Structure formats: structure tokens, C-alpha cells
Amino acid sequence: MNVQCGLCPKECVIAPGESGECRIRVNIDGKLTAVTYGFPCSVHVDPVEKKPLFHFLPGTGILSLATVGCNLHCKNCQNWEISQQNPEHSTAYPLPPEELPGVALRQHCRSVAFTYTDPVVYYEYALEASQQAHAAGLKNVLVSAAYINPVPWRALCAHADAANIDLKAYSDEFYRTICDATLRPVLDALVAAKGAGVMVEMTNLVIPTLNDSDNDIRQLCQWIRTYMGRETPLHFSRFFPHYRMRNLPPTPEKTLLRAREIARSEGLDFVYIGNLISEDGENTYCPSCARLLVKRKRYTVLANHIKDGRCAYCDREIYGIWQ
Amino acid sequence: MKRRTFIKTCLAGTAALMAGGIMRLARRSARRFTRACRPGRYPGRTVPLDTTTVSQQGPWKG
């Protein structure tokens, strides 16, 4: 008997013994089974700045994990070795959700990140593990492309404290041709996450010739300002040739600087540049008094002038989870 | 309004309401979400979690 997966907008109809597009949701004896549930392929302690999250417990380590598989098939995927991997050909660690908080606490982490591939596809595992993490006093982070249906997304957001969500481009054509997905569900999920009280930061990977025009950047920033709020941190990330997109050069530095200027001119308060060593691309400045609040170099916090979630100079509240 | 026109209007209205209701129900049932089951075993290879590896920074983006 076929089963239909209702997790993401692809809503795959899966024949017995077959998997959905994500490779990991399998029809076993007429039952939809998440074969990576409790079996992450990667478990590491990362600096939280690597997610990237710049407004969440700066300078702390975060237990980061993923299973193989992804419901998107982006031609430029940076983690394609695991995201496009079949579980049968992979190696995993048995780590039931109830054991996850213990691992995080032994590593002196205050939070857990469901990241690297996409927590959408290992949904049930991420949901159960985040419940367990909350019960142990840990915070939860989702790093996702948010290509998911509204009902499961709301349930996952109920146990998430922060998220970095990719908005790959403000273009349905881009999503269709590059990612094998569509734009609308991602926009809806972004608004829903913010509405659910999740501290959302966003990432846009700027790819030469595909989503790097002034108009592309401006439209994306206008949407963020209107629907997510000007306080939403935006990370412009530098593209490097990967996977099935090795024909394009890395994003020039001047393109990223221009993107940041456009975002600022559109009224966004916190705009960052990632994947590029720059003088001030990773620093946080106060939107009111313009003083330097957090100085960062790659994943290291060199100075932090945010006190109790407020600017130490002018007392303005700064969006984020700071302790 | 003639009796025939009145009946036609009533029928058209009822049909429209029913169609709307059916479409709404269909949409709601399509969005119903059932969680996937936990597997009996992993289809690939498994190895014990190594604390030394865990404490190192991940090689992946994000």
C-alpha cells in the first residue's frame, strides 16, 4: 500500500520499500518510517557563531547534529556529501533523543542545534530531541531552509528558541530551478516562526549572476522589513563553487558590500557578511547610537557591550537571546 | 422574479456553498499530518558515538 508523506510541500506518495525525495522517509510495510530517527551522522560542538547566529548566546558552544538526507536538492549545496546521501550508504551514531541532553551537558553546551542538513527531514527526531533538551534546561536552535508544511512547522517551532533560516532568493524561479522547491512555503514558514516567538536570523547566499542584482537584493530586503521586521538579523553569505555549481566564481567582496548597503538603505538594523574575512562584516552595531556592540573575528567574540539585552551605551533593547 | 428563476438561484447558491465546503474539507484533509514511525534499525552502518569527535568543531557548514 502506498503512503503519502505530509511533512513538506512535496507531499511524496511513496510505494512500498521506496523513499520520498528526501531519501529518509521510507514506506516500510505500509507505514511511513523516518529511518534516521535516533541516528545522526554528525554530532559536534560548534561555536554558535558558525550557524550563523549572532544574536543568540554569543561566544558559547552549541551541540550540533544532523542526519543524512534533505528535501531540497540545491545545485550549490555546501554539505551535499551528507544532505544528498542515501542512509544505506552512510555511517551513523545510535543516539536516542533521550540521551541527547546528557551529551550536550557533558560538553558544557547550553543549547542544541539541528543543523548541517535540514531538521525538516529528520522532523520526528528533532521534535522529540528538542522536547528532551527543553526539559533538561537547554535551548534549541533550528538551521533550516524551512521548506515544510504549516502544521508540522508550528509543532517544531513550539520547541525552538532560535533559528537561522535560509531565504535563498526572493524568486520562485530560483527556488524551482536551483533548489527543486518553491518560494511561497518558505515565506510562510518564516512568518510563522517569527509569530511563534522564535528568535529568527536569516541567511541569503549571494550567488553571482543568479541572485546578486540590486533588484534581487532590494526585493528580498523589502520583504524582510515588511513581514519579519527591521530587527531581523540578515547574513549575506559568500558563495563558493560546490556540488553541481562549479561553473560560477566565488562571490566578489564588492557584491557583498553592496548587498549590505542596500539592506541598510532598506532599513534593516542588523546586516552581516559571512564566509568572507572582512574588517567589520561580522560586527554588531547599535541601531540607535551606532556604537560597536559585539566585535567578532570569524567565530570568536572579541568584545561584547550588550548588557542584559541592551546597548551598554544608550540602553536600547537589542533583538536576540543574550543569556 | 419568476418561480423558475427563483428555484435556479436557490440551486446555484446551494451548489456553490457545497462546492466551497467540499474544497475546504479537501484542503484540510490534504494538510493533515501524520508523524513517521521510529525505525527498528538503521539501514546503514552504525558506530558508537566518540566523545573526542563530538568535542571537535564540525566539518560541515552551518
Interface residues (C-beta under 8 A of the other chain):
Chain A: C5 G6 L7 E11 R25 I28 K31 L32 T33 A34 V35 T36 Y37 G38 F39 S42 V43 H44 V45 D46 P47 K50 K51 L63 S64 A66 Q78 N79 I82 N86 P87 E88 H89 S90 T91 A92 Y93 P94 L95 V103 R106 Q107 T115 Y116 Y123 E124 V143 N149 P150 V151 P152 N164
Chain B: A30 R31 R32 F33 T34 R35 A36 C37 R38 P39 Y42 P43 G44 R45 T46 V47 P48 L49 T51 T53 V54 S55 Q56 Q57 G58 P59 W60 K61 G62
